[in-house]
Amino acid sequence: MTQVLTRYLAREIYGATALMLGAFLGLFAFFDFINELDAIGEGGYQLHHALIFVAMILPGRVYELLPVAVLIGTLYALTTLARHSEITVMRASGVSTTRMLRTLAGIGALFVVMTFVFGEYIAPPAERAAQQWRLTATKSSVSNQLRSGLWVKDGPRFVNVQTVLPDRSMEKVRIFVFDERHALLSISEAATARYDVDRQGWRLEGVRQTRFLGDHTDVVEVPELHWRSDLTPDVLSVLMVVPERMSVTTLFAYVNHLRENQQNADRYEIALWKKLVYPFAALVMMALALPFAFRHDRMGGVSVKVFFGVMLGVGFYLLNGLFSNLGVINSWHPALAALTPSLLFLAAAAVMLFWVERR
């Protein structure tokens, strides 16, 4: 009986969720395409480039929208069953609320795995490739807010990069080396820098090095120089991909890099915690949908409840972004900023279930 019930509910929920996810993806793809229209004509960026870019960022949209689609899909499936009195029959047959929650958790395990796989293995490389595609098509480089370029602290060195290209190579690189007393020891200027995977470092080309030796300076020019650094292409990739679209491993490495250089890593730590917590939001959404199914209004109940589901889903989506920003602004603990939206919705689900059961 349990297996039959689980398979039946799973078929209904999976079908409804797939339908909702497809609808949301179509809607967001349309909006993304509209946003790209302003860039058409810039460099060599054409209509087909915009379409390919929108298609390449779709995995990231799947990751973002899956919990919302799960909420609305589960809500639609359960309220449809309730409208046909099937939920009433299940409860009369001895299916308790606890048992129903366990069944939904088993069904939702697939959504948890899907969210994690998309967020860790599919969306980050797709997002990186999409940004590289766009930069290449528009003949642009990675933009920086400072006119002097990008500044990065790397141990006792400060690195200034004028341009980061889409292939994550660098142009017009300056490396300032200081001693323990913060006295300037040398300045190395390189025309280009490319990462050498075999030697685990950067190959600097067209190097001019100025060394400060007490009462005089020494200038050396060499065609090529090897530079070992913690500043890897993966670290540079954060310039092209927002933290929420990075993988857990990339975020973890960059957080460690910032900590080692005594820099503020709050935004990236919050993003890291969100990446760990977000897959389980699907289970929270399914628990939130269950109380609506127990209220089996026969006339017009499905459409009204689906509307509330859409509002709740949009609220969850916005609340996630809001708490991330509040966490950075107020220096909250990263776990608190990442967990709060899911905990609030889980508490709401528990209150609603308690209220429905008492009635």
Solvent accessible surface area in square Angstrom, and as a share of the most:
residue,aa,sasa,rsa
1,M,145,0.65
2,T,69,0.40
3,Q,130,0.58
4,V,88,0.51
5,L,9,0.04
6,T,43,0.25
7,R,150,0.55
8,Y,63,0.24
9,L,0,0.00
10,A,15,0.12
11,R,158,0.58
12,E,57,0.26
13,I,0,0.00
14,Y,69,0.26
15,G,44,0.43
16,A,11,0.09
17,T,3,0.02
18,A,67,0.52
19,L,121,0.60
20,M,36,0.16
21,L,22,0.11
22,G,43,0.41
23,A,65,0.50
24,F,32,0.14
25,L,32,0.16
26,G,44,0.43
27,L,85,0.42
28,F,44,0.18
29,A,21,0.17
30,F,115,0.48
31,F,102,0.43
32,D,12,0.06
33,F,43,0.18
34,I,75,0.38
35,N,104,0.53
36,E,15,0.07
37,L,73,0.36
38,D,135,0.70
39,A,7,0.05
40,I,55,0.28
41,G,56,0.54
42,E,89,0.40
43,G,52,0.50
44,G,22,0.21
45,Y,0,0.00
46,Q,84,0.37
47,L,94,0.47
48,H,98,0.44
49,H,30,0.14
50,A,0,0.00
51,L,95,0.47
52,I,69,0.35
53,F,14,0.06
54,V,11,0.06
55,A,57,0.44
56,M,50,0.22
57,I,14,0.07
58,L,52,0.26
59,P,27,0.17
60,G,1,0.01
61,R,37,0.14
62,V,15,0.09
63,Y,15,0.06
64,E,30,0.14
65,L,4,0.02
66,L,1,0.01
67,P,0,0.00
68,V,5,0.03
69,A,0,0.00
70,V,0,0.00
71,L,0,0.00
72,I,1,0.01
73,G,0,0.00
74,T,0,0.00
75,L,0,0.00
76,Y,86,0.33
77,A,4,0.03
78,L,0,0.00
79,T,4,0.02
80,T,35,0.20
81,L,5,0.02
82,A,2,0.01
83,R,96,0.35
84,H,109,0.49
85,S,27,0.17
86,E,51,0.23
87,I,3,0.02
88,T,59,0.34
89,V,93,0.53
90,M,16,0.07
91,R,89,0.32
92,A,89,0.69
93,S,70,0.45
94,G,52,0.50
95,V,4,0.02
96,S,59,0.38
97,T,22,0.13
98,T,81,0.47
99,R,59,0.22
100,M,1,0.00
101,L,58,0.29
102,R,155,0.57
103,T,12,0.07
104,L,4,0.02
105,A,49,0.38
106,G,50,0.49
107,I,4,0.02
108,G,0,0.00
109,A,50,0.39
110,L,83,0.41
111,F,8,0.03
112,V,20,0.12
113,V,87,0.50
114,M,60,0.27
115,T,0,0.00
116,F,83,0.35
117,V,53,0.30
118,F,43,0.18
119,G,2,0.02
120,E,17,0.08
121,Y,141,0.53
122,I,67,0.34
123,A,3,0.02
124,P,2,0.01
125,P,62,0.39
126,A,22,0.17
127,E,12,0.05
128,R,45,0.16
129,A,39,0.30
130,A,0,0.00
131,Q,41,0.18
132,Q,46,0.21
133,W,84,0.29
134,R,62,0.23
135,L,27,0.14
136,T,88,0.51
137,A,12,0.09
138,T,6,0.04
139,K,158,0.67
140,S,40,0.26
141,S,40,0.26
142,V,8,0.05
143,S,101,0.65
144,N,46,0.23
145,Q,186,0.83
146,L,107,0.53
147,R,240,0.87
148,S,49,0.31
149,G,3,0.03
150,L,27,0.13
151,W,103,0.36
152,V,21,0.12
153,K,55,0.23
154,D,2,0.01
155,G,37,0.35
156,P,76,0.48
157,R,57,0.21
158,F,81,0.34
159,V,0,0.00
160,N,3,0.01
161,V,0,0.00
162,Q,73,0.32
163,T,29,0.17
164,V,1,0.00
165,L,44,0.22
166,P,21,0.13
167,D,90,0.47
168,R,53,0.19
169,S,8,0.05
170,M,0,0.00
171,E,61,0.27
172,K,136,0.58
173,V,1,0.00
174,R,86,0.31
175,I,8,0.04
176,F,31,0.13
177,V,36,0.20
178,F,56,0.23
179,D,40,0.21
180,E,167,0.75
181,R,204,0.74
182,H,151,0.68
183,A,46,0.36
184,L,60,0.30
185,L,77,0.38
186,S,15,0.09
187,I,33,0.17
188,S,7,0.05
189,E,68,0.30
190,A,7,0.05
191,A,58,0.45
192,T,34,0.20
193,A,0,0.00
194,R,100,0.36
195,Y,53,0.20
196,D,29,0.15
197,V,105,0.60
198,D,136,0.70
199,R,130,0.47
200,Q,95,0.42
201,G,0,0.00
202,W,0,0.00
203,R,72,0.26
204,L,1,0.01
205,E,54,0.24
206,G,46,0.44
207,V,3,0.02
208,R,108,0.39
209,Q,32,0.14
210,T,23,0.13
211,R,102,0.37
212,F,73,0.30
213,L,84,0.42
214,G,86,0.83
215,D,141,0.73
216,H,104,0.46
217,T,75,0.44
218,D,53,0.27
219,V,72,0.41
220,V,50,0.29
221,E,124,0.56
222,V,49,0.28
223,P,116,0.73
224,E,91,0.41
225,L,65,0.32
226,H,53,0.24
227,W,21,0.07
228,R,155,0.56
229,S,17,0.11
230,D,84,0.44
231,L,1,0.00
232,T,39,0.22
233,P,25,0.16
234,D,78,0.40
235,V,14,0.08
236,L,3,0.02
237,S,2,0.01
238,V,16,0.09
239,L,60,0.30
240,M,18,0.08
241,V,6,0.03
242,V,77,0.44
243,P,3,0.02
244,E,58,0.26
245,R,25,0.09
246,M,5,0.02
247,S,10,0.06
248,V,29,0.17
249,T,96,0.56
250,T,17,0.10
251,L,0,0.00
252,F,112,0.47
253,A,51,0.40
254,Y,29,0.11
255,V,3,0.02
256,N,48,0.24
257,H,9,0.04
258,L,12,0.06
259,R,135,0.49
260,E,123,0.55
261,N,6,0.03
262,Q,169,0.75
263,Q,72,0.32
264,N,119,0.61
265,A,5,0.04
266,D,34,0.18
267,R,114,0.42
268,Y,36,0.14
269,E,28,0.12
270,I,2,0.01
271,A,1,0.01
272,L,22,0.11
273,W,91,0.32
274,K,26,0.11
275,K,9,0.04
276,L,85,0.42
277,V,22,0.13
278,Y,24,0.09
279,P,4,0.03
280,F,112,0.47
281,A,0,0.00
282,A,0,0.00
283,L,55,0.28
284,V,17,0.09
285,M,0,0.00
286,M,2,0.01
287,A,17,0.14
288,L,1,0.00
289,A,0,0.00
290,L,0,0.00
291,P,2,0.01
292,F,30,0.13
293,A,0,0.00
294,F,13,0.05
295,R,91,0.33
296,H,88,0.39
297,D,70,0.36
298,R,141,0.52
299,M,170,0.76
300,G,42,0.41
301,G,6,0.06
302,V,25,0.15
303,S,77,0.50
304,V,81,0.47
305,K,16,0.07
306,V,27,0.15
307,F,117,0.49
308,F,103,0.43
309,G,0,0.00
310,V,43,0.25
311,M,94,0.42
312,L,51,0.25
313,G,0,0.00
314,V,63,0.36
315,G,29,0.28
316,F,1,0.01
317,Y,73,0.28
318,L,113,0.56
319,L,41,0.21
320,N,16,0.08
321,G,33,0.31
322,L,89,0.44
323,F,29,0.12
324,S,11,0.07
325,N,91,0.47
326,L,53,0.26
327,G,0,0.00
328,V,61,0.35
329,I,130,0.66
330,N,73,0.38
331,S,81,0.52
332,W,76,0.27
333,H,115,0.51
334,P,17,0.11
335,A,15,0.11
336,L,97,0.48
337,A,2,0.01
338,A,4,0.03
339,L,61,0.30
340,T,21,0.12
341,P,1,0.01
342,S,13,0.08
343,L,98,0.49
344,L,89,0.44
345,F,21,0.09
346,L,82,0.41
347,A,54,0.42
348,A,42,0.33
349,A,2,0.02
350,A,59,0.46
351,V,101,0.58
352,M,55,0.24
353,L,18,0.09
354,F,127,0.53
355,W,119,0.42
356,V,16,0.09
357,E,84,0.38
358,R,178,0.65
359,R,183,0.67
